[in-house]
Amino acid sequence: MLFATLYEIVQYLINIIVFVVIVQFVLSLLISFNVVNMHNQFVAAVYHALNAILDPLLRPIRRIMPNTGAIDFSPMILIIGLTILGIILRNLAIAYA
């Protein structure tokens, strides 16, 4: 029972991180296509806050991955890794139930 509760808590945190990654990705696309600009203080604050939250998670992935040019695949690798972690924890929670 305790492991199932811990799994649900970790899964909730994983969902939040995945949501933040997606929001950061969409915001960076909007900035790069000049839909919104960094001269807006709110946009700049949100973008810098999202980067500050995600940078500790993405930096180790970026160090390991080869340079792919202009495309950064580290957010996708982070989402895949978190999804795999969620699957492993779910199966452990089922096994110990």
FIKE-346259 format. One line per 4 residues: for each residue x negated, y, z of N, C-alpha, C. Coordinates in nm, 2 decimals, m for minus. Example, Ala and Ser with C-alpha at 12.3 -4.5 7.8 and 13.67 -1.06 7.14 Angstrom:
BEGIN
m1.32 m0.57 0.78 m1.23 m0.45 0.78 m1.32 m0.33 0.78  m1.28 m0.22 0.71 m1.37 m0.11 0.71 m1.29 0.00 0.79
END
This chain:
BEGIN
m0.08 m0.12 0.00 0.00 0.00 0.00 m0.09 0.13 0.00  m0.19 0.12 0.08 m0.28 0.24 0.09 m0.35 0.26 m0.05  m0.39 0.15 m0.11 m0.46 0.17 m0.24 m0.37 0.22 m0.35  m0.24 0.18 m0.34 m0.14 0.24 m0.44 m0.12 0.39 m0.42
m0.12 0.43 m0.29 m0.11 0.57 m0.27 m0.23 0.65 m0.32  m0.35 0.60 m0.29 m0.47 0.66 m0.34 m0.47 0.67 m0.49  m0.42 0.56 m0.55 m0.42 0.56 m0.70 m0.33 0.67 m0.75  m0.21 0.69 m0.69 m0.12 0.79 m0.73 m0.18 0.93 m0.72
m0.25 0.95 m0.61 m0.32 1.08 m0.59 m0.42 1.11 m0.69  m0.51 1.01 m0.72 m0.61 1.02 m0.82 m0.55 1.04 m0.96  m0.45 0.97 m0.99 m0.38 0.98 m1.12 m0.32 1.12 m1.13  m0.27 1.18 m1.03 m0.22 1.31 m1.03 m0.33 1.41 m1.06
m0.44 1.39 m1.00 m0.56 1.48 m1.02 m0.61 1.46 m1.17  m0.61 1.34 m1.22 m0.65 1.31 m1.35 m0.56 1.39 m1.45  m0.43 1.38 m1.43 m0.33 1.45 m1.51 m0.35 1.60 m1.51  m0.39 1.66 m1.40 m0.41 1.80 m1.39 m0.54 1.84 m1.47
m0.64 1.76 m1.46 m0.77 1.78 m1.53 m0.74 1.77 m1.68  m0.67 1.67 m1.73 m0.64 1.66 m1.87 m0.56 1.77 m1.92  m0.46 1.82 m1.84 m0.38 1.94 m1.88 m0.47 2.06 m1.89  m0.57 2.08 m1.80 m0.66 2.20 m1.81 m0.75 2.19 m1.93
m0.79 2.07 m1.96 m0.87 2.05 m2.08 m0.80 2.09 m2.21  m0.67 2.05 m2.21 m0.59 2.08 m2.33 m0.56 2.23 m2.34  m0.53 2.29 m2.23 m0.51 2.44 m2.23 m0.64 2.51 m2.27  m0.75 2.47 m2.22 m0.88 2.53 m2.26 m0.90 2.51 m2.41
m0.87 2.39 m2.46 m0.89 2.37 m2.60 m0.80 2.46 m2.69  m0.68 2.47 m2.65 m0.58 2.55 m2.73 m0.62 2.70 m2.72  m0.66 2.74 m2.60 m0.70 2.88 m2.58 m0.83 2.91 m2.67  m0.92 2.82 m2.67 m1.04 2.84 m2.75 m1.01 2.85 m2.90
m0.92 2.77 m2.94 m0.87 2.77 m3.08 m0.81 2.91 m3.11  m0.72 2.96 m3.02 m0.66 3.09 m3.04 m0.76 3.20 m3.05  m0.86 3.19 m2.96 m0.97 3.29 m2.96 m1.05 3.28 m3.09  m1.08 3.16 m3.14 m1.17 3.15 m3.26 m1.09 3.19 m3.38
m0.96 3.18 m3.39 m0.88 3.22 m3.50 m0.82 3.36 m3.49  m0.87 3.44 m3.39 m0.83 3.57 m3.36 m0.68 3.59 m3.34  m0.62 3.50 m3.29 m0.48 3.51 m3.25 m0.47 3.59 m3.12  m0.56 3.56 m3.03 m0.58 3.64 m2.91 m0.73 3.68 m2.91
m0.76 3.79 m2.84 m0.91 3.83 m2.84 m0.95 3.84 m2.70  m1.08 3.84 m2.68 m1.15 3.84 m2.55 m1.15 3.98 m2.49  m1.11 4.08 m2.57 m1.10 4.22 m2.51 m0.98 4.23 m2.42  m0.88 4.15 m2.43 m0.77 4.14 m2.33 m0.83 4.08 m2.20
m0.82 4.16 m2.09 m0.87 4.12 m1.97 m0.81 3.99 m1.91  m0.68 3.97 m1.93 m0.61 3.85 m1.88 m0.67 3.73 m1.96  m0.68 3.74 m2.09 m0.73 3.62 m2.17 m0.87 3.59 m2.13  m0.95 3.69 m2.12 m1.09 3.67 m2.08 m1.10 3.60 m1.94
m1.02 3.65 m1.85 m1.02 3.59 m1.71 m0.98 3.45 m1.71  m0.87 3.42 m1.79 m0.82 3.28 m1.79 m0.93 3.19 m1.86  m0.98 3.24 m1.97 m1.08 3.16 m2.04 m1.21 3.13 m1.95  m1.25 3.23 m1.88 m1.37 3.21 m1.80 m1.34 3.12 m1.68
m1.22 3.13 m1.62 m1.18 3.05 m1.51 m1.17 2.90 m1.56  m1.11 2.88 m1.68 m1.10 2.74 m1.73 m1.24 2.68 m1.75  m1.33 2.76 m1.81 m1.47 2.72 m1.83 m1.54 2.69 m1.70  m1.51 2.77 m1.60 m1.58 2.75 m1.47 m1.53 2.62 m1.41
m1.40 2.59 m1.43 m1.35 2.46 m1.37 m1.40 2.34 m1.45  m1.40 2.35 m1.58 m1.44 2.23 m1.66 m1.59 2.21 m1.68  m1.67 2.32 m1.67 m1.81 2.31 m1.70 m1.88 2.20 m1.62  m1.85 2.19 m1.49 m1.92 2.08 m1.41 m1.89 1.94 m1.46
m1.77 1.92 m1.52 m1.73 1.79 m1.57 m1.78 1.77 m1.71  m1.79 1.88 m1.79 m1.83 1.86 m1.93 m1.98 1.87 m1.95  m2.05 1.93 m1.87 m2.20 1.95 m1.89 m2.27 1.82 m1.89  m2.25 1.72 m1.80 m2.32 1.59 m1.81 m2.29 1.52 m1.94
m2.16 1.53 m1.99 m2.12 1.46 m2.11 m2.20 1.53 m2.23  m2.21 1.66 m2.23 m2.27 1.73 m2.34 m2.42 1.70 m2.34  m2.48 1.68 m2.22 m2.63 1.64 m2.22 m2.65 1.50 m2.28  m2.56 1.41 m2.26 m2.58 1.27 m2.31 m2.54 1.26 m2.46
m2.44 1.34 m2.51 m2.39 1.32 m2.65 m2.49 1.39 m2.74  m2.50 1.34 m2.86 m2.59 1.40 m2.96 m2.52 1.53 m3.01  m2.60 1.62 m3.07 m2.55 1.75 m3.12 m2.47 1.72 m3.25  m2.34 1.76 m3.25 m2.26 1.74 m3.37 m2.23 1.87 m3.44
m2.30 1.97 m3.42 m2.28 2.09 m3.49 m2.18 2.18 m3.42  m2.08 2.23 m3.49 m1.99 2.32 m3.44 m1.88 2.26 m3.36  m1.86 2.13 m3.37 m1.75 2.05 m3.31 m1.80 2.00 m3.18  m1.73 2.02 m3.07 m1.76 1.97 m2.94 m1.67 1.86 m2.90
m1.72 1.74 m2.89 m1.64 1.62 m2.86 m1.63 1.59 m2.71  m1.70 1.67 m2.63 m1.71 1.64 m2.49 m1.57 1.64 m2.42  m1.48 1.73 m2.45 m1.35 1.73 m2.39 m1.27 1.60 m2.42  m1.29 1.55 m2.55 m1.22 1.42 m2.59 m1.28 1.31 m2.51
m1.41 1.31 m2.49 m1.48 1.20 m2.42 m1.44 1.20 m2.27  m1.42 1.32 m2.22 m1.37 1.34 m2.08 m1.23 1.28 m2.06  m1.14 1.31 m2.15 m1.01 1.26 m2.15 m1.01 1.11 m2.16  m1.08 1.06 m2.25 m1.09 0.91 m2.27 m1.14 0.85 m2.14
m1.25 0.90 m2.08 m1.31 0.85 m1.96 m1.21 0.85 m1.84  m1.14 0.96 m1.83 m1.04 0.97 m1.72 m0.93 0.88 m1.74  m0.89 0.86 m1.87 m0.78 0.76 m1.89 m0.82 0.62 m1.86  m0.95 0.58 m1.89 m1.00 0.45 m1.86 m1.01 0.44 m1.71
m1.05 0.54 m1.64 m1.06 0.54 m1.49 m0.92 0.51 m1.43  m0.82 0.58 m1.49 m0.68 0.56 m1.44 m0.63 0.42 m1.46  m0.66 0.36 m1.58 m0.62 0.22 m1.61 m0.69 0.13 m1.51  m0.82 0.15 m1.48 m0.89 0.06 m1.39 m0.83 0.07 m1.25
m0.80 0.19 m1.20 m0.75 0.21 m1.07 m0.61 0.16 m1.06  m0.53 0.17 m1.17 m0.39 0.11 m1.17 m0.40 m0.04 m1.15  m0.49 m0.10 m1.23 m0.50 m0.25 m1.22 m0.55 m0.29 m1.08  m0.64 m0.22 m1.02 m0.68 m0.25 m0.89 m0.57 m0.23 m0.79
m0.49 m0.13 m0.80 m0.38 m0.11 m0.71 m0.28 m0.22 m0.73  m0.25 m0.27 m0.85 m0.16 m0.38 m0.87 m0.22 m0.51 m0.80  m0.35 m0.53 m0.82 m0.42 m0.65 m0.77 m0.41 m0.65 m0.61  m0.43 m0.54 m0.55 m0.43 m0.53 m0.40 m0.29 m0.51 m0.34
m0.19 m0.51 m0.42 m0.05 m0.48 m0.37 0.01 m0.61 m0.31
END
